[in-house]
Amino acid sequence: QQSAESREVSEGIVLDYDAAGNLVGIDIDNASRKVRLEQLILSKLPSRVTTVAA
């Protein structure tokens, strides 16, 4: 989905939102160095989180 707005919520972490304000993407610069990618738990985001299969 196309993002209409992007917000950097932490250094190197950007949340992308569509025109309706729904979270459509998460960009993490150098993700493999910052987080364990086999399990990613999202909390305290300024948006509702929907769980989807990888």
C-alpha positions as CSV (number, residue, x, y, z in Angstrom):
1,Q,0.0,0.0,0.0
2,Q,1.1,3.5,-0.7
3,S,1.9,5.6,2.4
4,A,0.5,9.1,2.6
5,E,2.5,10.1,5.7
6,S,5.7,8.9,7.4
7,R,6.8,9.6,11.0
8,E,10.2,8.9,12.5
9,V,9.3,7.6,16.0
10,S,12.9,6.8,17.0
11,E,16.3,7.2,15.4
12,G,16.2,5.0,12.3
13,I,12.6,3.8,12.8
14,V,9.9,5.2,10.5
15,L,6.2,4.3,10.6
16,D,4.2,4.7,7.3
17,Y,0.5,5.6,7.3
18,D,-2.1,5.5,4.5
19,A,-4.5,8.4,3.9
20,A,-7.0,7.0,6.4
21,G,-4.3,7.0,9.2
22,N,-3.8,3.2,9.2
23,L,-0.3,1.9,9.8
24,V,0.9,0.3,6.5
25,G,4.6,0.0,6.9
26,I,7.5,0.0,9.4
27,D,11.0,0.9,8.2
28,I,13.9,0.0,10.4
29,D,17.4,1.1,9.2
30,N,19.9,-1.6,9.7
31,A,17.2,-3.8,11.2
32,S,19.3,-7.0,11.5
33,R,21.7,-5.1,13.8
34,K,19.0,-3.5,15.9
35,V,16.4,-6.2,16.5
36,R,16.0,-10.0,16.6
37,L,14.1,-10.6,13.4
38,E,12.9,-14.1,14.2
39,Q,10.4,-12.5,16.6
40,L,9.3,-8.9,16.5
41,I,7.0,-7.7,19.2
42,L,5.5,-4.3,18.8
43,S,4.2,-2.3,21.7
44,K,3.7,1.3,22.6
45,L,3.2,2.4,18.9
46,P,1.1,5.5,18.2
47,S,-1.3,3.3,16.3
48,R,-3.4,0.1,16.5
49,V,-1.4,-3.0,15.7
50,T,-2.8,-5.9,13.7
51,T,-1.1,-9.2,13.8
52,V,-0.3,-10.8,10.5
53,A,1.5,-14.0,9.5
54,A,5.1,-13.6,8.2
